[in-house]
Amino acid sequence: MIHRIWLSFILIAFATTCYQAFWHGSVGGFEAVMAATTSMAQLSVDIALGLIGVLAFWLGIFEIAERSGLVDKLARILSPLLRRIMPDIPAHHPALGSITMNMSANILGLDNAATPFGIKAMQDMQSLNPEKSIISNSQIMFLVLNTSSVTLFPIAVFLYRAEQGAAQPTDVFIPILLATSASTLCGLLITALVQKINLFERVVLLYIAGAFAMLAAVVVYFSTLAATELAQQSSITANFLLLTFIVVVLISGHRKGLNTYDLFIEGAKKGFNVAVSLIPFLLAMLIAIGMLRASGVLDALAQGVSSLVAFLGFDTRFVEALPTALMKPLSGSGARALMIETMQYQGADSFAGRLASVLQGSTETTFYVLAVYLGAVGIKYARHAVICCLAADAAGIIAAISVSYWFFG
């Protein structure tokens, strides 16, 4: 599936550029596409090299946590749920712990910590995978939950809105939570349907009810805070929990009589090797995305949607923010730039500016996550992973548009 998508991106970009050159005389498209290729090639190396330190550090800490038994204890929190939606993972397997840590980091908005934990989770699940080049059902479910996971602290979106002069930068907080919750729920339902997993078991329903209760409590509390208070409190909470985890891991390893320094070095070496191995996979995907963007395909798609919506007689205001939605699964930095561009052109407090902010915070960079996580374990055949992840993205986009009309329309 991924190789077909990759090839399709390149061929569509090439065909579009040729069309613009030979039928419209816009020969500058070739230069723009090749410039994007060079830029994305450099970006892929920069990303991988930038991950070396983060991966090395967190995999070093994770090595201590795993050897001390702390990860196994943390895994017991979500183990009843994970074992039902990922039935091919045995009880007390290390994968349950790394999945728990990844999901916790995503919920707190700690992207730098979530990526190493996610890679570790994929590696742990890969040890159970009988076909090393073909993704397993558990790995697909994990990717779907990862790319659509609820983020309680979308601080970056608030800060960008504040920079663009929004009167209340956090007024998109609840819409983002609602949209990303819809994305997660849809991704879980679709993947469970494809994999024939029963989600109506008592344990699963209790976990879902508990998650929504906690989400509601967080929404009620943080919606009462001002922008500066929200950013400050969420940042303090997230970093306090992260630093506490590091200290607890080190103390736990020491109490077990482990050589925490040697274990940290051992884990850090794995992080270095993983980061370097990601370069080819990032290179392939980012170049295809860069060519697609530089060719103008995304702009043409947005214009086509606008024309169709207008023809059908519906409100077209959401189309102004649609480029952010289309870019987000492909490039996080590209979607961020488009969000800022929309707020600059339309206004941060305009409907399009708010919708772009909600879209930015409600979906994940799907193809980047797929490239990194599948590349980390050498998987070549993604089966239904891409379709399920994109279905979750589509649900998040539709929910973001609907919720924005509800709150700001």
C-alpha positions as CSV (number, residue, x, y, z in Angstrom):
1,M,0.0,0.0,0.0
2,I,2.7,2.5,1.0
3,H,4.8,1.9,-2.1
4,R,1.7,2.5,-4.3
5,I,0.9,5.8,-2.5
6,W,4.5,6.9,-2.7
7,L,4.7,6.2,-6.4
8,S,1.3,7.9,-7.0
9,F,2.4,11.1,-5.2
10,I,5.4,11.4,-7.5
11,L,3.5,10.5,-10.7
12,I,0.7,13.0,-9.9
13,A,3.2,15.7,-9.1
14,F,5.0,15.0,-12.4
15,A,1.9,14.9,-14.5
16,T,0.6,18.1,-12.9
17,T,3.9,19.9,-13.5
18,C,4.0,18.8,-17.2
19,Y,0.4,19.9,-17.7
20,Q,1.1,23.4,-16.3
21,A,4.3,23.7,-18.4
22,F,3.0,22.5,-21.8
23,W,-0.6,23.8,-21.6
24,H,-0.2,26.9,-19.6
25,G,3.4,27.8,-20.3
26,S,4.4,27.7,-16.6
27,V,7.8,26.2,-17.0
28,G,8.9,27.3,-13.5
29,G,7.1,24.3,-12.0
30,F,9.9,22.0,-12.9
31,E,12.4,24.1,-11.0
32,A,10.0,24.4,-8.0
33,V,9.5,20.6,-7.9
34,M,13.2,19.9,-8.1
35,A,13.9,22.6,-5.5
36,A,11.4,20.9,-3.2
37,T,13.1,17.6,-3.8
38,T,16.4,19.0,-2.7
39,S,14.8,20.7,0.3
40,M,13.0,17.6,1.5
41,A,16.2,15.5,1.1
42,Q,18.0,17.8,3.4
43,L,15.0,17.9,5.8
44,S,14.9,14.1,6.0
45,V,18.6,14.1,7.2
46,D,18.0,17.1,9.6
47,I,15.0,15.3,11.1
48,A,16.9,12.0,11.6
49,L,20.0,13.8,13.0
50,G,17.8,15.9,15.3
51,L,16.2,12.7,16.7
52,I,19.5,11.1,17.6
53,G,19.9,12.9,21.0
54,V,16.2,12.5,21.9
55,L,16.0,8.9,20.9
56,A,19.3,8.0,22.6
57,F,18.2,9.7,25.8
58,W,14.8,8.2,26.1
59,L,15.7,4.7,25.0
60,G,18.5,4.9,27.6
61,I,15.9,5.8,30.3
62,F,13.5,3.1,28.9
63,E,16.2,0.5,29.1
64,I,16.5,1.1,32.8
65,A,12.7,1.2,33.3
66,E,12.3,-2.1,31.5
67,R,15.1,-3.9,33.4
68,S,13.9,-2.6,36.8
69,G,10.3,-3.9,36.2
70,L,8.8,-0.5,36.2
71,V,7.5,-0.7,32.7
72,D,5.7,-3.9,33.5
73,K,4.0,-2.2,36.5
74,L,2.9,0.7,34.3
75,A,1.6,-1.6,31.7
76,R,-0.9,-3.1,34.2
77,I,-2.9,0.1,34.0
78,L,-3.9,-0.4,30.4
79,S,-3.1,-4.1,30.1
80,P,-6.8,-5.2,30.4
81,L,-7.8,-2.9,27.5
82,L,-4.8,-3.4,25.3
83,R,-5.0,-7.2,25.5
84,R,-8.5,-7.0,24.2
85,I,-7.9,-4.6,21.3
86,M,-4.5,-6.2,20.6
87,P,-5.2,-9.9,21.4
88,D,-2.0,-11.2,19.9
89,I,0.2,-9.5,22.6
90,P,0.7,-11.9,25.5
91,A,0.1,-10.8,29.1
92,H,3.2,-9.1,30.8
93,H,4.9,-8.6,27.4
94,P,7.2,-5.5,27.2
95,A,5.2,-4.1,24.3
96,L,2.3,-3.3,26.7
97,G,4.6,-1.1,28.7
98,S,6.0,0.8,25.8
99,I,2.6,1.3,24.3
100,T,1.4,2.7,27.6
101,M,4.3,5.1,27.7
102,N,3.7,6.2,24.2
103,M,0.0,6.9,24.6
104,S,0.7,8.7,27.9
105,A,3.3,11.0,26.2
106,N,0.9,11.7,23.3
107,I,-1.9,12.6,25.7
108,L,0.3,15.1,27.5
109,G,1.5,16.5,24.2
110,L,5.1,15.4,24.7
111,D,6.0,14.7,21.1
112,N,9.8,14.4,21.8
113,A,9.1,11.6,24.3
114,A,6.3,9.9,22.4
115,T,8.4,9.1,19.3
116,P,11.0,7.1,21.1
117,F,8.4,5.2,23.1
118,G,6.5,4.6,19.9
119,I,9.5,3.2,18.1
120,K,10.2,1.0,21.2
121,A,6.6,-0.3,21.1
122,M,6.9,-1.2,17.4
123,Q,10.2,-3.0,18.1
124,D,8.6,-4.9,21.0
125,M,5.6,-5.9,18.8
126,Q,7.9,-6.8,16.0
127,S,9.5,-9.5,18.2
128,L,6.0,-11.2,18.2
129,N,5.5,-10.7,14.4
130,P,5.9,-14.0,12.5
131,E,6.2,-12.2,9.2
132,K,8.9,-9.5,9.8
133,S,8.2,-7.6,6.5
134,I,4.4,-7.5,7.0
135,I,2.7,-5.4,9.6
136,S,0.8,-7.3,12.3
137,N,-2.8,-6.5,13.5
138,S,-1.5,-5.1,16.8
139,Q,1.0,-2.8,15.1
140,I,-1.8,-1.5,12.9
141,M,-4.1,-0.8,15.9
142,F,-1.2,0.9,17.6
143,L,-0.5,3.1,14.6
144,V,-4.1,4.1,14.3
145,L,-4.3,5.0,18.0
146,N,-1.0,6.8,17.7
147,T,-1.9,8.9,14.7
148,S,-5.3,9.8,16.2
149,S,-4.5,10.0,19.9
150,V,-6.2,12.6,22.0
151,T,-3.9,15.4,23.0
152,L,-4.9,17.3,26.1
153,F,-2.4,20.1,25.8
154,P,-2.2,21.5,22.2
155,I,-0.1,24.4,23.5
156,A,1.7,25.1,20.2
157,V,-1.6,25.9,18.5
158,F,-2.5,28.4,21.4
159,L,0.9,30.1,21.1
160,Y,0.6,30.5,17.4
161,R,-2.9,32.0,17.8
162,A,-1.6,34.4,20.4
163,E,1.3,35.5,18.1
164,Q,-1.3,36.2,15.4
165,G,-3.3,38.4,17.7
166,A,-6.2,36.2,18.7
167,A,-8.4,37.8,21.4
168,Q,-8.7,34.5,23.2
169,P,-6.1,32.1,21.9
170,T,-7.5,29.1,23.8
171,D,-11.1,29.4,22.5
172,V,-10.3,26.5,20.2
173,F,-9.4,24.2,23.1
174,I,-12.7,22.4,23.5
175,P,-13.3,22.1,19.7
176,I,-9.8,20.5,19.4
177,L,-10.5,18.0,22.1
178,L,-13.9,17.1,20.6
179,A,-12.4,16.7,17.1
180,T,-9.4,14.6,18.2
181,S,-11.7,12.4,20.4
182,A,-13.9,11.8,17.3
183,S,-10.8,10.8,15.3
184,T,-9.6,8.4,17.9
185,L,-13.0,6.8,18.4
186,C,-13.5,6.4,14.6
187,G,-10.0,4.9,14.1
188,L,-10.6,2.4,16.9
189,L,-14.0,1.4,15.6
190,I,-12.9,1.0,12.0
191,T,-9.8,-1.0,12.9
192,A,-11.7,-3.2,15.3
193,L,-14.3,-3.8,12.5
194,V,-11.6,-4.8,10.0
195,Q,-9.8,-7.0,12.5
196,K,-13.1,-8.4,13.9
197,I,-12.4,-7.3,17.5
198,N,-15.4,-7.1,19.9
199,L,-15.4,-3.6,21.4
200,F,-18.6,-4.3,23.4
201,E,-17.0,-6.3,26.1
202,R,-17.5,-4.9,29.6
203,V,-13.9,-4.1,30.2
204,V,-13.5,-2.2,26.9
205,L,-16.7,-0.2,27.6
206,L,-15.5,0.7,31.1
207,Y,-12.2,2.0,29.8
208,I,-13.9,4.1,27.1
209,A,-16.4,5.5,29.7
210,G,-13.6,6.3,32.1
211,A,-11.6,8.0,29.3
212,F,-14.5,10.2,28.3
213,A,-15.2,11.1,32.0
214,M,-11.6,12.2,32.5
215,L,-11.7,14.1,29.2
216,A,-14.8,15.9,30.3
217,A,-13.2,16.8,33.6
218,V,-10.1,18.2,31.9
219,V,-12.3,20.2,29.5
220,V,-14.3,21.7,32.3
221,Y,-11.2,22.7,34.3
222,F,-9.0,24.1,31.6
223,S,-11.8,25.9,29.9
224,T,-12.0,28.2,32.9
225,L,-8.4,29.3,32.6
226,A,-7.0,32.2,30.7
227,A,-4.6,31.7,27.8
228,T,-1.5,32.4,29.8
229,E,-2.6,30.3,32.8
230,L,-3.5,27.4,30.5
231,A,-0.2,27.4,28.7
232,Q,1.7,27.8,32.0
233,Q,-0.2,25.1,34.0
234,S,-0.3,22.6,31.2
235,S,3.4,23.1,30.5
236,I,4.3,22.8,34.2
237,T,2.1,19.7,34.6
238,A,3.5,17.9,31.6
239,N,7.2,18.6,32.4
240,F,6.7,17.8,36.1
241,L,5.3,14.4,35.2
242,L,8.1,13.8,32.7
243,L,10.9,14.7,35.1
244,T,9.2,12.7,37.9
245,F,9.1,9.7,35.6
246,I,12.9,10.0,34.9
247,V,13.7,10.3,38.6
248,V,11.4,7.4,39.5
249,V,13.1,5.2,36.8
250,L,16.5,5.9,38.1
251,I,15.6,5.3,41.7
252,S,13.7,2.1,40.8
253,G,16.8,0.8,38.9
254,H,19.1,1.7,41.8
255,R,16.8,-0.1,44.4
256,K,17.0,-3.2,42.2
257,G,20.7,-3.1,42.4
258,L,21.2,-2.3,38.7
259,N,24.1,-0.5,37.1
260,T,21.9,2.4,35.8
261,Y,24.8,4.1,34.0
262,D,25.7,1.1,31.9
263,L,22.1,0.3,31.2
264,F,21.5,3.9,30.1
265,I,24.5,3.7,27.7
266,E,23.3,0.4,26.3
267,G,19.9,1.9,25.5
268,A,21.3,5.1,24.2
269,K,23.4,3.2,21.6
270,K,20.2,1.6,20.3
271,G,18.7,5.1,19.9
272,F,21.6,6.3,17.8
273,N,21.3,3.3,15.5
274,V,17.6,3.7,15.1
275,A,17.8,7.4,14.3
276,V,20.3,6.8,11.5
277,S,18.3,3.9,10.1
278,L,15.3,6.2,9.6
279,I,17.0,8.4,7.0
280,P,16.1,6.3,3.9
281,F,12.4,6.0,4.9
282,L,12.0,9.7,5.7
283,L,13.9,10.6,2.5
284,A,11.5,8.6,0.3
285,M,8.3,9.9,1.9
286,L,9.3,13.5,2.4
287,I,10.5,13.9,-1.2
288,A,7.2,12.6,-2.6
289,I,5.2,14.9,-0.3
290,G,7.4,17.9,-1.2
291,M,6.9,17.2,-5.0
292,L,3.2,17.0,-4.5
293,R,3.0,20.2,-2.7
294,A,5.3,22.2,-5.0
295,S,3.3,21.0,-8.1
296,G,0.2,22.8,-6.8
297,V,-1.9,19.7,-6.6
298,L,-3.1,20.5,-3.1
299,D,-4.2,24.0,-4.1
300,A,-6.0,22.7,-7.1
301,L,-7.8,20.1,-4.9
302,A,-8.9,22.8,-2.5
303,Q,-10.3,24.9,-5.3
304,G,-12.1,21.9,-6.7
305,V,-13.8,21.2,-3.4
306,S,-14.8,24.9,-3.1
307,S,-16.4,24.9,-6.5
308,L,-18.3,21.7,-5.7
309,V,-19.5,22.9,-2.4
310,A,-20.6,26.2,-3.9
311,F,-22.4,24.4,-6.7
312,L,-24.3,22.3,-4.1
313,G,-25.4,25.4,-2.3
314,F,-23.5,24.9,1.0
315,D,-21.4,27.3,3.0
316,T,-17.9,27.5,1.6
317,R,-16.2,29.3,4.5
318,F,-14.5,26.1,5.6
319,V,-12.7,25.8,2.3
320,E,-10.3,28.6,3.3
321,A,-8.9,26.3,6.0
322,L,-9.0,23.1,3.9
323,P,-5.3,23.3,2.8
324,T,-4.3,22.8,6.4
325,A,-6.4,19.7,6.6
326,L,-5.1,18.3,3.4
327,M,-1.5,19.0,4.4
328,K,-1.6,17.7,8.0
329,P,-1.4,14.0,7.1
330,L,1.5,14.7,4.9
331,S,3.6,17.3,6.7
332,G,3.3,18.7,10.2
333,S,5.5,21.7,9.4
334,G,3.7,22.3,6.1
335,A,0.3,22.2,7.9
336,R,1.6,24.6,10.6
337,A,2.8,27.0,7.9
338,L,-0.6,26.9,6.2
339,M,-2.4,27.4,9.5
340,I,-0.3,30.5,10.2
341,E,-0.8,31.7,6.6
342,T,-4.6,31.3,7.0
343,M,-4.6,33.3,10.2
344,Q,-2.5,36.1,8.7
345,Y,-4.7,36.4,5.6
346,Q,-8.1,35.8,7.1
347,G,-7.5,36.8,10.7
348,A,-6.8,34.7,13.8
349,D,-10.4,35.2,15.1
350,S,-12.0,34.6,11.7
351,F,-14.0,31.4,11.1
352,A,-11.2,30.1,8.7
353,G,-8.5,31.1,11.2
354,R,-10.2,29.2,14.1
355,L,-11.0,26.2,11.9
356,A,-7.4,26.0,10.7
357,S,-6.3,25.9,14.4
358,V,-8.8,23.2,15.2
359,L,-7.6,21.1,12.2
360,Q,-4.0,21.6,13.2
361,G,-4.6,20.3,16.7
362,S,-7.1,17.5,15.9
363,T,-5.2,15.2,13.5
364,E,-1.7,13.8,13.3
365,T,1.0,13.7,10.6
366,T,0.0,10.3,9.4
367,F,2.6,9.6,6.7
368,Y,5.4,10.9,8.8
369,V,4.4,8.5,11.6
370,L,4.1,5.6,9.2
371,A,7.5,6.3,7.6
372,V,9.2,6.6,11.0
373,Y,7.6,3.7,12.8
374,L,7.5,1.2,9.9
375,G,11.0,2.2,8.9
376,A,12.3,1.6,12.5
377,V,11.3,-2.1,12.2
378,G,11.8,-2.6,8.5
379,I,8.2,-3.3,7.6
380,K,7.5,-3.1,3.9
381,Y,3.8,-4.2,3.6
382,A,1.4,-2.1,5.6
383,R,-1.8,-4.0,4.8
384,H,-4.8,-1.9,5.9
385,A,-2.8,0.4,8.2
386,V,-2.9,3.4,5.8
387,I,-6.6,3.1,5.1
388,C,-7.5,2.9,8.8
389,C,-5.2,5.8,9.7
390,L,-6.6,8.0,6.9
391,A,-10.2,7.1,7.9
392,A,-9.4,8.4,11.4
393,D,-7.9,11.5,9.9
394,A,-11.0,12.0,7.8
395,A,-13.2,11.6,10.8
396,G,-11.1,14.2,12.6
397,I,-11.4,16.7,9.7
398,I,-15.1,16.2,9.4
399,A,-15.5,16.6,13.2
400,A,-13.3,19.7,13.3
401,I,-15.4,21.4,10.6
402,S,-18.7,20.4,12.3
403,V,-17.5,21.5,15.7
404,S,-16.2,24.8,14.4
405,Y,-19.5,25.6,12.8
406,W,-21.1,24.7,16.1
407,F,-18.8,26.9,18.2
408,F,-17.9,29.7,15.8
409,G,-20.4,29.6,13.0
